[in-house]
Amino acid sequence: KLGANGLAAGVGGKVLQVVQVSYSTETAIASTSFTDTGLTASITPSSSSNKILINVALQYTAYRDSNSPVVSHAKILRGSTDVFENSEFIGSQVGTGSNGYQQIYGTVPLIYLDSPSSNSATAYKVQVQNNTTSGNRQIKINHGSNSTSTMTLLEVSA
């Protein structure tokens, strides 16, 4: 027996649609407030009971002028509502000198299963903040000519 979604009754967890956005514009963030990275994507769920699996690969370069930790945080928002925040994605100290320009490159993976309870267009975005800006600490999203961040939204049947 088939349900309204065309799947066998009682069967959920099927991927119904996929939206993927690539973003390659460099965005510098030197703030202790959460700031938009520019990475956004939108999806329109076919049912308000379905979930959205959010998969983000955020390319970053962290800078500082001193030999001290760079600690930053990232979060995913649905519209203006926080749905997921990681505790920190950079928290280590690199370099051996007491002064000098330091850089850390990497990719921040953010994965979250959201329940938007809507069948209207639903927009998601990523924001980043630094715990301090002293020592010229900043995060650059998509630093370099070949750096691209992605957000993939998958609608999953209930």
Backbone as a ProteinNet text record, in pm:
[ID]
protein_1_A
[PRIMARY]
KLGANGLAAGVGGKVLQVVQVSYSTETAIASTSFTDTGLTASITPSSSSNKILINVALQYTAYRDSNSPVVSHAKILRGSTDVFENSEFIGSQVGTGSNGYQQIYGTVPLIYLDSPSSNSATAYKVQVQNNTTSGNRQIKINHGSNSTSTMTLLEVSA
[TERTIARY]
84.4	0	89.6	61.1	141.6	79.9	167.4	123.6	110.3	76.2	55.9	184.5	300.1	427	476	397	434	524.1	553.5	635.5	545.4	598.3	522.1	482.9	360.6	311.8	407.5	437.8	526.4	673.8	707.9	847.7	888.5	993.6	1045.8	1194.3	1253.9	1397.6	1446.1	1356.6	1397	1432.5	1536.5	1572.8	1479.7	1408	1308.5	1360.3	1448.7	1510.2	1641.5	1728.2	1859.7	1883.7	1931.4	1972.2	2115.5	2204	2342.5	2383.2	2448.2	2495	2644.9	2718.5	2861.5	2882.1	2975	3000.9	3151.1	3203.5	3349.2	3396.2	3307.4	3346.9	3420.5	3535	3609.2	3537.3	3519.7	3452.2	3539.4	3584.7	3668.7	3579.9	3599.6	3520.8	3617	3611	3693.5	3598.9	3515.4	3412.6	3388.7	3350.3	3310.5	3159.8	3090.6	2947.8	2934.9	2832.8	2809.6	2782.1	2851.5	2847.8	2821	2737.3	2707	2833.1	2847.4	2960	2929.6	2801.9	2759.4	2708.7	2730.5	2685.4	2540.3	2451.3	2307.6	2249.5	2141	2068.7	1924.1	1835.8	1692.6	1632.7	1534.5	1465.3	1317.3	1230.3	1087.7	1045.5	1027.9	988.1	851.1	833.9	705.6	600.8	644.9	552.4	610.5	522.3	569.2	621.1	595.9	645.6	784.7	833.7	965.7	1077.3	1195.5	1312.9	1409.8	1499.6	1602.9	1739.7	1817.3	1954.6	2044.3	2114.1	2200.4	2344.9	2418.9	2558.7	2640.2	2727.7	2807.5	2955	3026.8	3173.4	3221.9	3267.1	3305.8	3458.3	3509.6	3653.7	3697.4	3801.9	3844	3995.7	4040.4	4177.1	4166.2	4235.4	4236.3	4370.3	4364.5	4483.9	4498.4	4623.1	4651.6	4795.5	4823.5	4956.5	5041.5	4986.1	5060.6	5054.9	5140.8	5147	5048	4920.8	4814.9	4700.3	4611.5	4506.1	4409.2	4359.8	4247.8	4128.6	4022.4	3903.7	3783.8	3716.4	3600.2	3486.7	3367.7	3246.8	3167.5	3093	3006.9	2868.7	2767.2	2631.8	2551.5	2446.2	2350.5	2221.6	2163.4	2035.2	1932.4	1808.7	1692.9	1621.1	1630	1580.4	1664.6	1600.4	1675.1	1685	1645.1	1644.3	1766.8	1842.9	1956.6	1905.2	1962.7	1925.7	2042.1	2166.6	2282.8	2401.5	2474.7	2598.8	2704.4	2821.4	2930.5	2999.3	3066.9	3130.4	3249.2	3331.6	3440.4	3500.9	3548.5	3611.6	3759.6	3810	3953.9	3983.8	4074.8	4105.7	4250.2	4332.8	4470.1	4566.8	4683.8	4790.3	4892.2	4930.6	5032.1	5147.2	5259.8	5377.3	5459	5585.7	5673.8	5727.1	5717.1	5768.8	5673.3	5726.1	5640.2	5567.5	5615.4	5550.2	5552.3	5481.8	5481.6	5341.6	5325.6	5195.8	5167.3	5054.6	5019.1	4896	4889.2	4773.1	4739.5	4611.9	4564.2	4460.1	4473.7	4377.8	4297.5	4174.8	4099.1	3957.4	3884	3743.1	3663.9	3559.2	3470.2	3351.4	3331.3	3210.9	3099.5	2983.6	2865.4	2755.1	2700.8	2594.2	2484.4	2361	2249.1	2121.3	2037.2	1906.9	1801.3	1739.4	1644.5	1500.9	1410.6	1266.2	1199.3	1191.6	1138	986.1	915.6	768.3	702.1	745.8	694.8	702.2	610.7	621.5	635	682.2	714.5	865.5	905.7	1048.9	1120.1	1227.7	1300.8	1446.8	1495.5	1632.7	1723.6	1843.1	1945.5	2069	2142	2266.7	2364.4	2492	2598.5	2658.3	2679	2745.5	2866.9	2965.7	3088.5	3118	3179.9	3226.8	3362.9	3438.3	3565.6	3544.9	3620.1	3605.8	3674.8	3771.2	3837.1	3894.5	3916.1	3979.9	4118.8	4164.1	4297.9	4402.2	4515.2	4618.9	4579.2	4487.6	4441.2	4380.2	4313.9	4250.1	4133.2	4128.3	4016.2	4004.9	3887	3859.3	3827.9	3890	3854.2	3789.9	3667.3	3595.8	3634	3668.7	3705	3825.4	3929	4050.2	4131.5	4160.2	4237.4	4149.7	4213.1	4138.6	4067.6	4109.4	4046	3964.1	3927.8	3856.7	3706.7	3629.8	3484.8	3418.5	3320.3	3240.6	3110.5	3052.7	2927	2826.9	2699.3	2590.9	2498.9	2471.9	2382.9	2263	2142.5	2018.2	1947.8	1915.5	1845.5	1711.7	1603.1	1471.9	1456.8	1428.4	1417.4	1273.6	1209.4	1070.5	1057.7	946.3	920.2	888.7
-116.5	0	123.6	218.4	338.7	453.2	531.6	650.8	767.8	884.1	1004.3	1048	1012.5	1052.5	952	851.2	752.6	642.4	643	539.4	440.9	324.7	226.8	288.1	263.8	319.7	285.7	386	364.5	374	395.1	403.7	550.3	586.4	723	720	835	843	844.9	858.3	866.4	1010	1028.5	1161.7	1197.7	1308.1	1350.1	1456.7	1543.5	1644.2	1689.7	1741.1	1788.3	1925.6	2018.9	2150.4	2170.3	2207.1	2234	2370.8	2448.3	2581.3	2587.2	2642.5	2667.8	2817.9	2857	2998.3	3019	3104.6	3121	3264	3354.7	3491.9	3496.6	3564.4	3577	3673.2	3630.7	3711.1	3714.4	3833.2	3848.8	3883.4	3812.8	3835.4	3863.2	3986.3	4027.3	4086.7	4000.9	4047.9	3944.4	3991.8	3901.4	3875.7	3934.2	3906.6	3808.6	3725.5	3635.6	3718.2	3683.7	3759.2	3664.3	3706.6	3623.7	3594.4	3469.9	3430.1	3450.6	3463.5	3472.6	3340.1	3231.7	3099.3	3079.8	3073.8	3057.6	2961.4	2895	2806.5	2799.3	2769.3	2763	2636.3	2582	2461.7	2474	2416.1	2414.7	2270	2233.3	2095.1	2061.8	1938.8	1896.9	1867.7	1852.1	1828.2	1891.4	1944.8	2008.1	1905.9	1777.4	1675.1	1624.2	1663.4	1618.2	1695.8	1638	1698.8	1744.2	1834.5	1882.2	1848.8	1769.8	1739.6	1846.7	1920.9	2030.9	1983.8	1997.1	1955.1	2071.9	2127.9	2244.7	2208.4	2253.2	2246	2389.5	2449.2	2590.2	2601.7	2658	2675.7	2804	2794.6	2912.9	2923	3043.8	3071.7	3159.2	3122.5	3201.6	3274.5	3402.1	3485.7	3541.1	3568.5	3644.2	3695	3800.3	3860.9	3814.1	3733.6	3693.7	3542.7	3490.6	3347.8	3312.5	3312.5	3281.1	3214.8	3147.5	3071.4	3157.7	3099.9	3155.8	3065.3	3121.7	3043.3	3106.7	3031.4	3080.8	2980.5	3028.9	2947.5	2966.5	2865.3	2874.5	2824.2	2878.7	2830.7	2834	2752.1	2747.1	2810.5	2894.6	2956.5	2918.5	2899.5	2886.6	3020.1	3100	3236.4	3310.5	3359.7	3427.7	3343	3215.1	3124.7	3034.2	3034.1	2942.9	2799.8	2712.3	2570.5	2482.4	2531.1	2452.5	2545.5	2524.8	2598.9	2503.6	2506.1	2422	2494.5	2421	2482.4	2567	2518.1	2595.5	2514	2582.7	2507.6	2535.1	2635.6	2656.1	2687.9	2619.3	2648	2619.4	2602.6	2563.2	2676.5	2661.5	2758.8	2697.2	2771.6	2721.8	2820.2	2774.8	2861.2	2855.4	2887.6	2880.3	3015.8	3116.1	3248.3	3323.5	3419.6	3499.2	3606.4	3640.1	3736	3680	3746.6	3701.2	3668	3664.8	3643.4	3493.7	3450.6	3308.4	3285.4	3171.3	3133.3	2986.9	2957.3	2819.8	2804.4	2701.8	2673.9	2550	2542	2420.7	2426.9	2321.5	2309.3	2278.5	2354.4	2328.8	2249.3	2126	2051.7	2080.5	2116.6	2135.9	2046.8	1959.6	1868.6	1871.9	1891.5	1899.5	1854.8	1779.1	1736.8	1827.1	1910.5	2011.3	1966.9	2011.8	1989.3	2124.9	2179.3	2314.6	2325.1	2212.4	2210.9	2309.1	2307	2399.6	2335.1	2374.8	2335.7	2460.4	2569.3	2693.2	2700	2788.3	2806.5	2836.3	2762.1	2770.5	2801.2	2913.8	2958	2926.7	2879.7	2851.4	2934.6	2975	3047.4	3009.6	3043.5	3014	3146.3	3154.9	3269.5	3222.6	3313.4	3284.6	3401.8	3372.9	3476.7	3437.7	3536.4	3515	3543.4	3474.6	3503.7	3633.9	3678.3	3806.8	3853.4	3983.4	4036.6	4092.2	4079.5	4128.7	4049.1	4112.5	4045.4	4029.9	4115	4112	3976.1	3911.6	3782.7	3804.9	3721.7	3724.5	3591.1	3566.7	3448.1	3495.6	3433.3	3461.4	3336.4	3352.2	3242.9	3245.6	3130.8	3117.7	3203.4	3199.4	3276.4	3203.3	3269.8	3209.3	3183.4	3176.1	3168.4	3035.1	2929	2798.1	2751.7	2841.7	2804.6	2825.8	2719.9	2725	2650.4	2715.2	2652	2602.4	2498.3	2444.7	2422.5	2430.2	2389.9	2299.9	2182	2087.4	2063.3	2081.4	2058.8	1938	1841.3	1721.9	1712.4	1708.2	1685.3	1535.8	1499.6	1359.5	1334.3	1232.8	1204.4	1159.4	1197	1162.4	1015.8
0	0	0	-89.5	-100.3	-22.3	40.9	112.3	16.9	71	-9.5	-80.8	-25.3	-86.7	-191.3	-222.4	-322.6	-270.2	-141.5	-79.4	-6.3	19	96.1	230.1	274.1	400.2	513.3	596.9	711.3	678.8	550.9	511.7	504	575.4	571.4	544.5	543.7	527.5	384.3	289.6	148.9	113.6	33.2	-14	-128.9	-111.8	-209.6	-305	-257.4	-343.8	-282.4	-370.5	-327.8	-390.5	-306.9	-353.5	-309.2	-402.3	-365.1	-419.3	-331.6	-367.4	-341.9	-437.7	-422.3	-410.4	-323.1	-298.9	-293.2	-381.3	-388.6	-361.3	-326.8	-296.4	-162.9	-161.5	-36.1	57.7	182.6	283.7	408	446.5	565.7	684.6	795.9	917.5	1032.4	1082.5	1196.2	1299.7	1358	1449.9	1558.6	1675.9	1782.7	1779.2	1683.2	1661.3	1545.8	1549.4	1437.4	1312.4	1203.5	1078.9	963.1	868	751.1	670.9	628.8	544.5	396.9	362.8	223.9	170	244.4	201.2	242.7	144.1	168.2	66.2	105	13.4	58.6	-35.8	-6.5	-66.2	4.5	-41.3	-3.5	-85.4	-55.5	-30.2	98.3	129.6	68.7	27.8	-30.5	75.8	201.7	312.6	438.8	523	647.1	748.4	726	818.4	779.1	662.1	617.8	686.6	685.7	747.5	638.4	677.7	585.8	646.1	572.7	613.1	551.2	638.6	595.7	606.6	497.7	494.4	439.1	523.8	486.2	487.7	386.2	383.6	367.1	476.9	480.3	474.9	365	346.7	417.9	499.7	574.8	582.9	609.8	650.9	774.2	881.1	1004.1	1013.1	1048.8	1059.3	1199.6	1236.1	1358.2	1351	1427.5	1429.1	1546	1633.7	1752.8	1770.5	1856	1881.7	1993.3	1958.1	2054.5	1979.8	2050.5	1982.4	1902.4	1796.6	1721.2	1752.1	1807.1	1840.6	1771.2	1687.8	1614.6	1626.2	1599.1	1606.1	1477.7	1438.8	1320.7	1357.2	1288.9	1312.3	1183.2	1182.8	1072.7	1121.6	1037.2	1068.2	962.9	1007.4	918.3	927.7	822.4	831.8	934	1040.9	1147.3	1274.1	1264.2	1379.8	1378.6	1489.2	1502.2	1507.3	1424.3	1431.7	1474.5	1455.7	1496.3	1515.5	1626.1	1648.8	1700.5	1636	1687.5	1801.6	1888.3	2004.2	1962	1874.7	1814.5	1702.7	1598.8	1491.1	1477.9	1547.1	1554.5	1699.3	1757.8	1895.5	1930.2	1829.7	1858.2	1830.5	1888.2	1869.5	1776.2	1672.9	1579.7	1574.2	1526.9	1516.6	1644.2	1632.8	1748.1	1790.9	1707.1	1741.6	1832.7	1906.8	1994	1915.6	1798.2	1709.9	1568.5	1481.5	1343.2	1297.8	1168.7	1107.8	1098.7	1150.4	1152	1064.8	997.7	917.7	941.8	942.9	950.4	839.8	756.5	650.3	686.2	638.5	662.8	609.7	640.7	603.7	729.6	753.4	866.1	813.5	861.8	824.9	926.4	877.9	962.9	906.7	990.1	946.1	1050.9	1005.5	1098.8	1029.4	1101.7	1050.5	1112.6	1029.2	1075.2	1047.7	1133.3	1116.1	1103.1	980.8	965.3	983.5	978.4	993.2	897.9	773.8	673	535.6	447.8	307.1	220.3	282.2	210.8	189.5	99.6	75.2	206.8	232.2	358.5	327.5	380.7	352.6	471.4	439.9	539.8	507.8	612.4	593.1	703.4	680.7	776.3	824.2	956.2	1015.9	1096	1110.3	1183.6	1276.3	1390.7	1482.7	1538.7	1582.2	1650.7	1798.6	1884.7	2027.9	2066	1984	2006.1	1873.2	1860.5	1740.3	1771.4	1897.4	1931.3	1852.9	1826.3	1747.1	1602.3	1555.3	1415.9	1378.8	1473.1	1442.9	1348	1244.1	1151.2	1078.7	1027.4	946.8	806.1	707.7	569.4	511.7	467.7	402.6	254.4	200	58	20.6	103.9	74.8	-31.1	-139.1	-247.4	-368.3	-482.8	-608.9	-630.6	-564.7	-585.4	-466.1	-378.4	-255.7	-273.3	-251.8	-267.8	-153.1	-91.2	13.9	-48	12.6	-38.1	74	37.1	125.9	43.9	99.4	33.8	125.3	72	146.3	85.8	169.9	124	197.1	122.8	185	208	333.4	371.6	416.1	361.6	395.1	540	600.6	741.5	756.9
[MASK]
++++++++++++++++++++++++++++++++++++++++++++++++++++++++++++++++++++++++++++++++++++++++++++++++++++++++++++++++++++++++++++++++++++++++++++++++++++++++++++++

